[in-house]
């Protein structure tokens, strides 16, 4: 599974604007580092530019909201409570994850598809690991990784269990080397 790529024409059609307007905006997003551009080869004529997300979190609001900072501060507060705070985060994650699943599942992949609206782009690697290509809690995780990784592990675990899969999750807590990654354990 890879990130979707869009041509200028795809973006123009989706936004309902002329292709020159779409091109200008796409190129500006490339310059700002939000998109990366490649080329489609193998067709006759000039190769089409293909745009895809660069992996950065993009958040728009006016006035500017500081939800990520608030989440980081709350996570730091829980982390000062030691194991009690970490467990409270995991429990909250479990409850939230369970609330996101509305039908039974026969595989971890089918549960993760139900979590797609979160935007984490989850996938199974090596049959026993869940990886999130886009860590939805990254900013708060930087402030209090133990609390946030346990909350996220609880979210995934709660979703699995609500879907009827008897598994637990364990956070690797090594974002620098493994990214946002969790081990799937049999319960």
Order of alpha helices (4+ residues) and beta strands (2+ residues): alpha-alpha-beta-beta-alpha-alpha-alpha-beta-beta-alpha-alpha-beta-alpha-beta
